[in-house]
Amino acid sequence: MNWDQVKGNWKVMKGSAKAKWGELTDDELDEAAGERDKLEGKIQAKYGKTKEQARDEVDAWMAENDR
């Protein structure tokens, strides 16, 4: 799955993101709107992660959803 597919299916993917990062609000996920940089930024801010940690988590999440 690539990010164009994630963005196009964000309403579905949002549920998976909410399950993975439960502290993110629906509004925060709506603001991310399937854009990787925005999602990583929200994860960094909410969870106190580094940019690299957030990127790694998003990579793992993508791999989980690509099955």
PQR file of N, CA, C, O and H, with PARSE charges and radii, in Angstrom:
ATOM      1  N   MET A   1       0.847  -1.169   0.000 -0.4000 1.5000
ATOM      2  CA  MET A   1       0.000   0.000   0.000 -0.0000 2.0000
ATOM      3  C   MET A   1       0.898   1.240   0.000  0.5500 1.7000
ATOM      4  O   MET A   1       1.900   1.297   0.713 -0.5500 1.4000
ATOM      5  N   ASN A   2       0.525   2.212  -0.799 -0.4000 1.5000
ATOM      6  CA  ASN A   2       1.296   3.451  -0.806 -0.0000 2.0000
ATOM      7  C   ASN A   2       0.452   4.580  -0.209  0.5500 1.7000
ATOM      8  O   ASN A   2      -0.720   4.396   0.121 -0.5500 1.4000
ATOM      9  H   ASN A   2      -0.289   2.166  -1.379  0.4000 1.0000
ATOM     10  N   TRP A   3       1.067   5.727  -0.082 -0.4000 1.5000
ATOM     11  CA  TRP A   3       0.371   6.826   0.600 -0.0000 2.0000
ATOM     12  C   TRP A   3      -0.765   7.413  -0.211  0.5500 1.7000
ATOM     13  O   TRP A   3      -1.680   7.996   0.369 -0.5500 1.4000
ATOM     14  H   TRP A   3       2.019   5.876  -0.350  0.4000 1.0000
ATOM     15  N   ASP A   4      -0.746   7.283  -1.526 -0.4000 1.5000
ATOM     16  CA  ASP A   4      -1.898   7.705  -2.325 -0.0000 2.0000
ATOM     17  C   ASP A   4      -3.103   6.838  -1.989  0.5500 1.7000
ATOM     18  O   ASP A   4      -4.227   7.331  -1.904 -0.5500 1.4000
ATOM     19  H   ASP A   4      -0.002   6.809  -1.998  0.4000 1.0000
ATOM     20  N   GLN A   5      -2.863   5.543  -1.798 -0.4000 1.5000
ATOM     21  CA  GLN A   5      -3.936   4.628  -1.422 -0.0000 2.0000
ATOM     22  C   GLN A   5      -4.438   4.924  -0.010  0.5500 1.7000
ATOM     23  O   GLN A   5      -5.642   4.890   0.245 -0.5500 1.4000
ATOM     24  H   GLN A   5      -1.949   5.143  -1.867  0.4000 1.0000
ATOM     25  N   VAL A   6      -3.517   5.212   0.901 -0.4000 1.5000
ATOM     26  CA  VAL A   6      -3.912   5.548   2.275 -0.0000 2.0000
ATOM     27  C   VAL A   6      -4.784   6.794   2.266  0.5500 1.7000
ATOM     28  O   VAL A   6      -5.841   6.831   2.895 -0.5500 1.4000
ATOM     29  H   VAL A   6      -2.539   5.240   0.694  0.4000 1.0000
ATOM     30  N   LYS A   7      -4.331   7.806   1.551 -0.4000 1.5000
ATOM     31  CA  LYS A   7      -5.076   9.060   1.502 -0.0000 2.0000
ATOM     32  C   LYS A   7      -6.461   8.840   0.899  0.5500 1.7000
ATOM     33  O   LYS A   7      -7.447   9.383   1.396 -0.5500 1.4000
ATOM     34  H   LYS A   7      -3.472   7.776   1.040  0.4000 1.0000
ATOM     35  N   GLY A   8      -6.538   8.048  -0.165 -0.4000 1.5000
ATOM     36  CA  GLY A   8      -7.820   7.777  -0.806 -0.0000 2.0000
ATOM     37  C   GLY A   8      -8.767   6.965   0.053  0.5500 1.7000
ATOM     38  O   GLY A   8      -9.986   7.066  -0.092 -0.5500 1.4000
ATOM     39  H   GLY A   8      -5.737   7.607  -0.569  0.4000 1.0000
ATOM     40  N   ASN A   9      -8.214   6.162   0.945 -0.4000 1.5000
ATOM     41  CA  ASN A   9      -9.023   5.309   1.833 -0.0000 2.0000
ATOM     42  C   ASN A   9      -8.946   5.765   3.287  0.5500 1.7000
ATOM     43  O   ASN A   9      -9.114   4.951   4.195 -0.5500 1.4000
ATOM     44  H   ASN A   9      -7.224   6.080   1.063  0.4000 1.0000
ATOM     45  N   TRP A  10      -8.698   7.032   3.520 -0.4000 1.5000
ATOM     46  CA  TRP A  10      -8.426   7.509   4.864 -0.0000 2.0000
ATOM     47  C   TRP A  10      -9.558   7.226   5.832  0.5500 1.7000
ATOM     48  O   TRP A  10      -9.301   6.941   7.002 -0.5500 1.4000
ATOM     49  H   TRP A  10      -8.562   7.694   2.782  0.4000 1.0000
ATOM     50  N   LYS A  11     -10.811   7.294   5.380 -0.4000 1.5000
ATOM     51  CA  LYS A  11     -11.921   7.034   6.307 -0.0000 2.0000
ATOM     52  C   LYS A  11     -11.823   5.626   6.886  0.5500 1.7000
ATOM     53  O   LYS A  11     -12.135   5.418   8.059 -0.5500 1.4000
ATOM     54  H   LYS A  11     -11.020   7.525   4.430  0.4000 1.0000
ATOM     55  N   VAL A  12     -11.397   4.662   6.083 -0.4000 1.5000
ATOM     56  CA  VAL A  12     -11.215   3.288   6.553 -0.0000 2.0000
ATOM     57  C   VAL A  12      -9.936   3.183   7.376  0.5500 1.7000
ATOM     58  O   VAL A  12      -9.927   2.598   8.459 -0.5500 1.4000
ATOM     59  H   VAL A  12     -11.145   4.830   5.130  0.4000 1.0000
ATOM     60  N   MET A  13      -8.860   3.756   6.850 -0.4000 1.5000
ATOM     61  CA  MET A  13      -7.561   3.673   7.517 -0.0000 2.0000
ATOM     62  C   MET A  13      -7.552   4.412   8.852  0.5500 1.7000
ATOM     63  O   MET A  13      -6.801   4.057   9.760 -0.5500 1.4000
ATOM     64  H   MET A  13      -8.867   4.232   5.971  0.4000 1.0000
ATOM     65  N   LYS A  14      -8.380   5.425   8.964 -0.4000 1.5000
ATOM     66  CA  LYS A  14      -8.450   6.215  10.197 -0.0000 2.0000
ATOM     67  C   LYS A  14      -8.787   5.332  11.398  0.5500 1.7000
ATOM     68  O   LYS A  14      -8.258   5.540  12.490 -0.5500 1.4000
ATOM     69  H   LYS A  14      -8.990   5.712   8.227  0.4000 1.0000
ATOM     70  N   GLY A  15      -9.657   4.357  11.202 -0.4000 1.5000
ATOM     71  CA  GLY A  15     -10.006   3.444  12.293 -0.0000 2.0000
ATOM     72  C   GLY A  15      -8.810   2.632  12.752  0.5500 1.7000
ATOM     73  O   GLY A  15      -8.616   2.418  13.949 -0.5500 1.4000
ATOM     74  H   GLY A  15     -10.087   4.188  10.315  0.4000 1.0000
ATOM     75  N   SER A  16      -8.016   2.185  11.808 -0.4000 1.5000
ATOM     76  CA  SER A  16      -6.804   1.438  12.140 -0.0000 2.0000
ATOM     77  C   SER A  16      -5.798   2.342  12.856  0.5500 1.7000
ATOM     78  O   SER A  16      -5.145   1.916  13.809 -0.5500 1.4000
ATOM     79  H   SER A  16      -8.173   2.358  10.836  0.4000 1.0000
ATOM     80  N   ALA A  17      -5.676   3.578  12.399 -0.4000 1.5000
ATOM     81  CA  ALA A  17      -4.771   4.532  13.052 -0.0000 2.0000
ATOM     82  C   ALA A  17      -5.245   4.833  14.470  0.5500 1.7000
ATOM     83  O   ALA A  17      -4.432   4.958  15.387 -0.5500 1.4000
ATOM     84  H   ALA A  17      -6.207   3.924  11.626  0.4000 1.0000
ATOM     85  N   LYS A  18      -6.547   4.946  14.648 -0.4000 1.5000
ATOM     86  CA  LYS A  18      -7.109   5.212  15.976 -0.0000 2.0000
ATOM     87  C   LYS A  18      -6.820   4.040  16.910  0.5500 1.7000
ATOM     88  O   LYS A  18      -6.532   4.241  18.090 -0.5500 1.4000
ATOM     89  H   LYS A  18      -7.207   4.844  13.904  0.4000 1.0000
ATOM     90  N   ALA A  19      -6.898   2.814  16.385 -0.4000 1.5000
ATOM     91  CA  ALA A  19      -6.602   1.636  17.194 -0.0000 2.0000
ATOM     92  C   ALA A  19      -5.128   1.618  17.598  0.5500 1.7000
ATOM     93  O   ALA A  19      -4.798   1.232  18.719 -0.5500 1.4000
ATOM     94  H   ALA A  19      -7.132   2.650  15.427  0.4000 1.0000
ATOM     95  N   LYS A  20      -4.247   2.028  16.697 -0.4000 1.5000
ATOM     96  CA  LYS A  20      -2.803   2.023  16.967 -0.0000 2.0000
ATOM     97  C   LYS A  20      -2.398   3.156  17.901  0.5500 1.7000
ATOM     98  O   LYS A  20      -1.622   2.947  18.833 -0.5500 1.4000
ATOM     99  H   LYS A  20      -4.515   2.341  15.786  0.4000 1.0000
ATOM    100  N   TRP A  21      -2.923   4.357  17.655 -0.4000 1.5000
ATOM    101  CA  TRP A  21      -2.567   5.550  18.429 -0.0000 2.0000
ATOM    102  C   TRP A  21      -3.831   6.105  19.062  0.5500 1.7000
ATOM    103  O   TRP A  21      -4.353   7.133  18.632 -0.5500 1.4000
ATOM    104  H   TRP A  21      -3.554   4.527  16.898  0.4000 1.0000
ATOM    105  N   GLY A  22      -4.317   5.417  20.087 -0.4000 1.5000
ATOM    106  CA  GLY A  22      -5.592   5.735  20.721 -0.0000 2.0000
ATOM    107  C   GLY A  22      -5.678   7.109  21.355  0.5500 1.7000
ATOM    108  O   GLY A  22      -6.776   7.615  21.587 -0.5500 1.4000
ATOM    109  H   GLY A  22      -3.893   4.581  20.436  0.4000 1.0000
ATOM    110  N   GLU A  23      -4.537   7.721  21.638 -0.4000 1.5000
ATOM    111  CA  GLU A  23      -4.577   9.052  22.241 -0.0000 2.0000
ATOM    112  C   GLU A  23      -4.842  10.150  21.218  0.5500 1.7000
ATOM    113  O   GLU A  23      -5.171  11.276  21.591 -0.5500 1.4000
ATOM    114  H   GLU A  23      -3.645   7.310  21.449  0.4000 1.0000
ATOM    115  N   LEU A  24      -4.702   9.836  19.937 -0.4000 1.5000
ATOM    116  CA  LEU A  24      -5.019  10.829  18.907 -0.0000 2.0000
ATOM    117  C   LEU A  24      -6.531  10.970  18.813  0.5500 1.7000
ATOM    118  O   LEU A  24      -7.258   9.977  18.777 -0.5500 1.4000
ATOM    119  H   LEU A  24      -4.435   8.921  19.634  0.4000 1.0000
ATOM    120  N   THR A  25      -6.993  12.202  18.775 -0.4000 1.5000
ATOM    121  CA  THR A  25      -8.432  12.449  18.691 -0.0000 2.0000
ATOM    122  C   THR A  25      -8.900  12.300  17.243  0.5500 1.7000
ATOM    123  O   THR A  25      -8.099  12.297  16.309 -0.5500 1.4000
ATOM    124  H   THR A  25      -6.403  13.009  18.805  0.4000 1.0000
ATOM    125  N   ASP A  26     -10.207  12.176  17.087 -0.4000 1.5000
ATOM    126  CA  ASP A  26     -10.764  12.122  15.738 -0.0000 2.0000
ATOM    127  C   ASP A  26     -10.420  13.390  14.970  0.5500 1.7000
ATOM    128  O   ASP A  26     -10.133  13.331  13.775 -0.5500 1.4000
ATOM    129  H   ASP A  26     -10.858  12.179  17.846  0.4000 1.0000
ATOM    130  N   ASP A  27     -10.447  14.530  15.639 -0.4000 1.5000
ATOM    131  CA  ASP A  27     -10.094  15.790  14.979 -0.0000 2.0000
ATOM    132  C   ASP A  27      -8.644  15.776  14.503  0.5500 1.7000
ATOM    133  O   ASP A  27      -8.350  16.223  13.394 -0.5500 1.4000
ATOM    134  H   ASP A  27     -10.680  14.579  16.610  0.4000 1.0000
ATOM    135  N   GLU A  28      -7.744  15.268  15.332 -0.4000 1.5000
ATOM    136  CA  GLU A  28      -6.333  15.192  14.936 -0.0000 2.0000
ATOM    137  C   GLU A  28      -6.147  14.264  13.737  0.5500 1.7000
ATOM    138  O   GLU A  28      -5.376  14.562  12.825 -0.5500 1.4000
ATOM    139  H   GLU A  28      -7.983  14.905  16.233  0.4000 1.0000
ATOM    140  N   LEU A  29      -6.855  13.148  13.748 -0.4000 1.5000
ATOM    141  CA  LEU A  29      -6.768  12.225  12.620 -0.0000 2.0000
ATOM    142  C   LEU A  29      -7.389  12.835  11.367  0.5500 1.7000
ATOM    143  O   LEU A  29      -6.893  12.624  10.260 -0.5500 1.4000
ATOM    144  H   LEU A  29      -7.482  12.906  14.489  0.4000 1.0000
ATOM    145  N   ASP A  30      -8.472  13.590  11.539 -0.4000 1.5000
ATOM    146  CA  ASP A  30      -9.065  14.286  10.394 -0.0000 2.0000
ATOM    147  C   ASP A  30      -8.094  15.317   9.824  0.5500 1.7000
ATOM    148  O   ASP A  30      -7.996  15.475   8.607 -0.5500 1.4000
ATOM    149  H   ASP A  30      -8.875  13.762  12.438  0.4000 1.0000
ATOM    150  N   GLU A  31      -7.379  16.014  10.699 -0.4000 1.5000
ATOM    151  CA  GLU A  31      -6.395  17.001  10.254 -0.0000 2.0000
ATOM    152  C   GLU A  31      -5.258  16.325   9.481  0.5500 1.7000
ATOM    153  O   GLU A  31      -4.742  16.890   8.517 -0.5500 1.4000
ATOM    154  H   GLU A  31      -7.458  15.886  11.687  0.4000 1.0000
ATOM    155  N   ALA A  32      -4.873  15.131   9.897 -0.4000 1.5000
ATOM    156  CA  ALA A  32      -3.812  14.405   9.196 -0.0000 2.0000
ATOM    157  C   ALA A  32      -4.265  14.029   7.788  0.5500 1.7000
ATOM    158  O   ALA A  32      -3.470  14.057   6.849 -0.5500 1.4000
ATOM    159  H   ALA A  32      -5.292  14.672  10.680  0.4000 1.0000
ATOM    160  N   ALA A  33      -5.522  13.685   7.645 -0.4000 1.5000
ATOM    161  CA  ALA A  33      -6.160  13.421   6.343 -0.0000 2.0000
ATOM    162  C   ALA A  33      -5.350  12.481   5.450  0.5500 1.7000
ATOM    163  O   ALA A  33      -5.320  12.650   4.231 -0.5500 1.4000
ATOM    164  H   ALA A  33      -6.168  13.663   8.408  0.4000 1.0000
ATOM    165  N   GLY A  34      -4.707  11.508   6.047 -0.4000 1.5000
ATOM    166  CA  GLY A  34      -3.973  10.523   5.267 -0.0000 2.0000
ATOM    167  C   GLY A  34      -2.628  10.996   4.750  0.5500 1.7000
ATOM    168  O   GLY A  34      -2.019  10.335   3.908 -0.5500 1.4000
ATOM    169  H   GLY A  34      -4.731  11.370   7.037  0.4000 1.0000
ATOM    170  N   GLU A  35      -2.163  12.121   5.239 -0.4000 1.5000
ATOM    171  CA  GLU A  35      -0.850  12.627   4.827 -0.0000 2.0000
ATOM    172  C   GLU A  35       0.190  12.196   5.850  0.5500 1.7000
ATOM    173  O   GLU A  35       0.084  12.509   7.036 -0.5500 1.4000
ATOM    174  H   GLU A  35      -2.658  12.657   5.923  0.4000 1.0000
ATOM    175  N   ARG A  36       1.185  11.482   5.376 -0.4000 1.5000
ATOM    176  CA  ARG A  36       2.194  10.883   6.251 -0.0000 2.0000
ATOM    177  C   ARG A  36       2.863  11.899   7.172  0.5500 1.7000
ATOM    178  O   ARG A  36       2.955  11.671   8.378 -0.5500 1.4000
ATOM    179  H   ARG A  36       1.271  11.228   4.413  0.4000 1.0000
ATOM    180  N   ASP A  37       3.333  13.018   6.617 -0.4000 1.5000
ATOM    181  CA  ASP A  37       4.037  14.009   7.432 -0.0000 2.0000
ATOM    182  C   ASP A  37       3.152  14.541   8.558  0.5500 1.7000
ATOM    183  O   ASP A  37       3.607  14.723   9.687 -0.5500 1.4000
ATOM    184  H   ASP A  37       3.259  13.203   5.637  0.4000 1.0000
ATOM    185  N   LYS A  38       1.899  14.784   8.239 -0.4000 1.5000
ATOM    186  CA  LYS A  38       0.980  15.298   9.259 -0.0000 2.0000
ATOM    187  C   LYS A  38       0.713  14.250  10.334  0.5500 1.7000
ATOM    188  O   LYS A  38       0.672  14.567  11.523 -0.5500 1.4000
ATOM    189  H   LYS A  38       1.529  14.637   7.321  0.4000 1.0000
ATOM    190  N   LEU A  39       0.534  13.002   9.912 -0.4000 1.5000
ATOM    191  CA  LEU A  39       0.302  11.929  10.886 -0.0000 2.0000
ATOM    192  C   LEU A  39       1.514  11.770  11.795  0.5500 1.7000
ATOM    193  O   LEU A  39       1.373  11.660  13.013 -0.5500 1.4000
ATOM    194  H   LEU A  39       0.568  12.744   8.946  0.4000 1.0000
ATOM    195  N   GLU A  40       2.700  11.758  11.205 -0.4000 1.5000
ATOM    196  CA  GLU A  40       3.917  11.636  12.013 -0.0000 2.0000
ATOM    197  C   GLU A  40       4.034  12.809  12.988  0.5500 1.7000
ATOM    198  O   GLU A  40       4.423  12.614  14.139 -0.5500 1.4000
ATOM    199  H   GLU A  40       2.815  11.847  10.216  0.4000 1.0000
ATOM    200  N   GLY A  41       3.709  13.998  12.551 -0.4000 1.5000
ATOM    201  CA  GLY A  41       3.763  15.170  13.428 -0.0000 2.0000
ATOM    202  C   GLY A  41       2.798  15.050  14.591  0.5500 1.7000
ATOM    203  O   GLY A  41       3.135  15.405  15.720 -0.5500 1.4000
ATOM    204  H   GLY A  41       3.393  14.156  11.615  0.4000 1.0000
ATOM    205  N   LYS A  42       1.608  14.555  14.326 -0.4000 1.5000
ATOM    206  CA  LYS A  42       0.616  14.368  15.398 -0.0000 2.0000
ATOM    207  C   LYS A  42       1.123  13.332  16.409  0.5500 1.7000
ATOM    208  O   LYS A  42       0.959  13.508  17.616 -0.5500 1.4000
ATOM    209  H   LYS A  42       1.334  14.266  13.408  0.4000 1.0000
ATOM    210  N   ILE A  43       1.732  12.264  15.917 -0.4000 1.5000
ATOM    211  CA  ILE A  43       2.272  11.230  16.803 -0.0000 2.0000
ATOM    212  C   ILE A  43       3.415  11.801  17.629  0.5500 1.7000
ATOM    213  O   ILE A  43       3.497  11.550  18.832 -0.5500 1.4000
ATOM    214  H   ILE A  43       1.865  12.121  14.936  0.4000 1.0000
ATOM    215  N   GLN A  44       4.294  12.563  16.997 -0.4000 1.5000
ATOM    216  CA  GLN A  44       5.398  13.192  17.726 -0.0000 2.0000
ATOM    217  C   GLN A  44       4.866  14.065  18.856  0.5500 1.7000
ATOM    218  O   GLN A  44       5.324  13.963  19.994 -0.5500 1.4000
ATOM    219  H   GLN A  44       4.227  12.767  16.020  0.4000 1.0000
ATOM    220  N   ALA A  45       3.910  14.913  18.543 -0.4000 1.5000
ATOM    221  CA  ALA A  45       3.395  15.869  19.524 -0.0000 2.0000
ATOM    222  C   ALA A  45       2.655  15.166  20.664  0.5500 1.7000
ATOM    223  O   ALA A  45       2.839  15.512  21.831 -0.5500 1.4000
ATOM    224  H   ALA A  45       3.538  14.995  17.618  0.4000 1.0000
ATOM    225  N   LYS A  46       1.834  14.197  20.332 -0.4000 1.5000
ATOM    226  CA  LYS A  46       0.991  13.551  21.341 -0.0000 2.0000
ATOM    227  C   LYS A  46       1.771  12.592  22.230  0.5500 1.7000
ATOM    228  O   LYS A  46       1.506  12.493  23.428 -0.5500 1.4000
ATOM    229  H   LYS A  46       1.684  13.917  19.384  0.4000 1.0000
ATOM    230  N   TYR A  47       2.731  11.886  21.644 -0.4000 1.5000
ATOM    231  CA  TYR A  47       3.436  10.835  22.367 -0.0000 2.0000
ATOM    232  C   TYR A  47       4.869  11.196  22.746  0.5500 1.7000
ATOM    233  O   TYR A  47       5.559  10.398  23.379 -0.5500 1.4000
ATOM    234  H   TYR A  47       2.946  11.966  20.671  0.4000 1.0000
ATOM    235  N   GLY A  48       5.325  12.393  22.366 -0.4000 1.5000
ATOM    236  CA  GLY A  48       6.681  12.810  22.710 -0.0000 2.0000
ATOM    237  C   GLY A  48       7.755  11.985  22.011  0.5500 1.7000
ATOM    238  O   GLY A  48       8.829  11.754  22.567 -0.5500 1.4000
ATOM    239  H   GLY A  48       4.764  13.042  21.851  0.4000 1.0000
ATOM    240  N   LYS A  49       7.462  11.547  20.801 -0.4000 1.5000
ATOM    241  CA  LYS A  49       8.402  10.731  20.026 -0.0000 2.0000
ATOM    242  C   LYS A  49       9.320  11.637  19.207  0.5500 1.7000
ATOM    243  O   LYS A  49       8.995  12.793  18.936 -0.5500 1.4000
ATOM    244  H   LYS A  49       6.590  11.735  20.350  0.4000 1.0000
ATOM    245  N   THR A  50      10.460  11.093  18.822 -0.4000 1.5000
ATOM    246  CA  THR A  50      11.317  11.793  17.874 -0.0000 2.0000
ATOM    247  C   THR A  50      10.735  11.588  16.479  0.5500 1.7000
ATOM    248  O   THR A  50       9.863  10.745  16.270 -0.5500 1.4000
ATOM    249  H   THR A  50      10.724  10.154  19.042  0.4000 1.0000
ATOM    250  N   LYS A  51      11.232  12.371  15.538 -0.4000 1.5000
ATOM    251  CA  LYS A  51      10.781  12.231  14.157 -0.0000 2.0000
ATOM    252  C   LYS A  51      11.048  10.818  13.648  0.5500 1.7000
ATOM    253  O   LYS A  51      10.216  10.225  12.962 -0.5500 1.4000
ATOM    254  H   LYS A  51      11.941  13.056  15.708  0.4000 1.0000
ATOM    255  N   GLU A  52      12.214  10.291  13.991 -0.4000 1.5000
ATOM    256  CA  GLU A  52      12.589   8.949  13.549 -0.0000 2.0000
ATOM    257  C   GLU A  52      11.686   7.885  14.173  0.5500 1.7000
ATOM    258  O   GLU A  52      11.271   6.945  13.494 -0.5500 1.4000
ATOM    259  H   GLU A  52      12.890  10.773  14.549  0.4000 1.0000
ATOM    260  N   GLN A  53      11.384   8.032  15.462 -0.4000 1.5000
ATOM    261  CA  GLN A  53      10.500   7.073  16.128 -0.0000 2.0000
ATOM    262  C   GLN A  53       9.107   7.099  15.505  0.5500 1.7000
ATOM    263  O   GLN A  53       8.512   6.050  15.259 -0.5500 1.4000
ATOM    264  H   GLN A  53      11.721   8.795  16.013  0.4000 1.0000
ATOM    265  N   ALA A  54       8.598   8.280  15.254 -0.4000 1.5000
ATOM    266  CA  ALA A  54       7.274   8.400  14.639 -0.0000 2.0000
ATOM    267  C   ALA A  54       7.279   7.776  13.244  0.5500 1.7000
ATOM    268  O   ALA A  54       6.335   7.078  12.874 -0.5500 1.4000
ATOM    269  H   ALA A  54       9.082   9.132  15.454  0.4000 1.0000
ATOM    270  N   ARG A  55       8.331   8.022  12.474 -0.4000 1.5000
ATOM    271  CA  ARG A  55       8.442   7.443  11.132 -0.0000 2.0000
ATOM    272  C   ARG A  55       8.459   5.921  11.218  0.5500 1.7000
ATOM    273  O   ARG A  55       7.786   5.246  10.438 -0.5500 1.4000
ATOM    274  H   ARG A  55       9.098   8.589  12.774  0.4000 1.0000
ATOM    275  N   ASP A  56       9.231   5.375  12.168 -0.4000 1.5000
ATOM    276  CA  ASP A  56       9.304   3.925  12.329 -0.0000 2.0000
ATOM    277  C   ASP A  56       7.939   3.338  12.706  0.5500 1.7000
ATOM    278  O   ASP A  56       7.555   2.284  12.199 -0.5500 1.4000
ATOM    279  H   ASP A  56       9.778   5.923  12.801  0.4000 1.0000
ATOM    280  N   GLU A  57       7.210   4.018  13.591 -0.4000 1.5000
ATOM    281  CA  GLU A  57       5.887   3.534  13.981 -0.0000 2.0000
ATOM    282  C   GLU A  57       4.924   3.542  12.806  0.5500 1.7000
ATOM    283  O   GLU A  57       4.147   2.606  12.625 -0.5500 1.4000
ATOM    284  H   GLU A  57       7.522   4.874  14.003  0.4000 1.0000
ATOM    285  N   VAL A  58       4.978   4.601  12.009 -0.4000 1.5000
ATOM    286  CA  VAL A  58       4.105   4.687  10.839 -0.0000 2.0000
ATOM    287  C   VAL A  58       4.485   3.609   9.823  0.5500 1.7000
ATOM    288  O   VAL A  58       3.605   3.010   9.205 -0.5500 1.4000
ATOM    289  H   VAL A  58       5.610   5.362  12.157  0.4000 1.0000
ATOM    290  N   ASP A  59       5.777   3.357   9.645 -0.4000 1.5000
ATOM    291  CA  ASP A  59       6.216   2.281   8.757 -0.0000 2.0000
ATOM    292  C   ASP A  59       5.660   0.933   9.222  0.5500 1.7000
ATOM    293  O   ASP A  59       5.164   0.150   8.411 -0.5500 1.4000
ATOM    294  H   ASP A  59       6.492   3.843  10.148  0.4000 1.0000
ATOM    295  N   ALA A  60       5.743   0.668  10.518 -0.4000 1.5000
ATOM    296  CA  ALA A  60       5.239  -0.592  11.066 -0.0000 2.0000
ATOM    297  C   ALA A  60       3.725  -0.687  10.880  0.5500 1.7000
ATOM    298  O   ALA A  60       3.205  -1.749  10.537 -0.5500 1.4000
ATOM    299  H   ALA A  60       6.145   1.304  11.176  0.4000 1.0000
ATOM    300  N   TRP A  61       3.027   0.409  11.104 -0.4000 1.5000
ATOM    301  CA  TRP A  61       1.575   0.444  10.924 -0.0000 2.0000
ATOM    302  C   TRP A  61       1.201   0.162   9.472  0.5500 1.7000
ATOM    303  O   TRP A  61       0.258  -0.578   9.192 -0.5500 1.4000
ATOM    304  H   TRP A  61       3.449   1.272  11.382  0.4000 1.0000
ATOM    305  N   MET A  62       1.955   0.761   8.557 -0.4000 1.5000
ATOM    306  CA  MET A  62       1.703   0.521   7.134 -0.0000 2.0000
ATOM    307  C   MET A  62       1.909  -0.952   6.798  0.5500 1.7000
ATOM    308  O   MET A  62       1.112  -1.536   6.064 -0.5500 1.4000
ATOM    309  H   MET A  62       2.721   1.362   8.784  0.4000 1.0000
ATOM    310  N   ALA A  63       2.968  -1.555   7.327 -0.4000 1.5000
ATOM    311  CA  ALA A  63       3.245  -2.972   7.073 -0.0000 2.0000
ATOM    312  C   ALA A  63       2.123  -3.852   7.613  0.5500 1.7000
ATOM    313  O   ALA A  63       1.742  -4.837   6.982 -0.5500 1.4000
ATOM    314  H   ALA A  63       3.616  -1.081   7.923  0.4000 1.0000
ATOM    315  N   GLU A  64       1.595  -3.493   8.784 -0.4000 1.5000
ATOM    316  CA  GLU A  64       0.489  -4.255   9.370 -0.0000 2.0000
ATOM    317  C   GLU A  64      -0.761  -4.173   8.496  0.5500 1.7000
ATOM    318  O   GLU A  64      -1.516  -5.140   8.399 -0.5500 1.4000
ATOM    319  H   GLU A  64       1.905  -2.693   9.297  0.4000 1.0000
ATOM    320  N   ASN A  65      -0.978  -3.036   7.867 -0.4000 1.5000
ATOM    321  CA  ASN A  65      -2.189  -2.827   7.070 -0.0000 2.0000
ATOM    322  C   ASN A  65      -2.022  -3.242   5.618  0.5500 1.7000
ATOM    323  O   ASN A  65      -2.960  -3.130   4.829 -0.5500 1.4000
ATOM    324  H   ASN A  65      -0.364  -2.250   7.945  0.4000 1.0000
ATOM    325  N   ASP A  66      -0.853  -3.713   5.262 -0.4000 1.5000
ATOM    326  CA  ASP A  66      -0.577  -4.091   3.887 -0.0000 2.0000
ATOM    327  C   ASP A  66      -0.755  -5.584   3.666  0.5500 1.7000
ATOM    328  O   ASP A  66      -0.407  -6.115   2.611 -0.5500 1.4000
ATOM    329  H   ASP A  66      -0.090  -3.803   5.902  0.4000 1.0000
ATOM    330  N   ARG A  67      -1.289  -6.237   4.648 -0.4000 1.5000
ATOM    331  CA  ARG A  67      -1.449  -7.696   4.550 -0.0000 2.0000
ATOM    332  C   ARG A  67      -2.747  -8.061   3.886  0.5500 1.7000
ATOM    333  O   ARG A  67      -3.045  -9.244   3.721 -0.5500 1.4000
ATOM    334  H   ARG A  67      -1.573  -5.805   5.504  0.4000 1.0000
TER
END
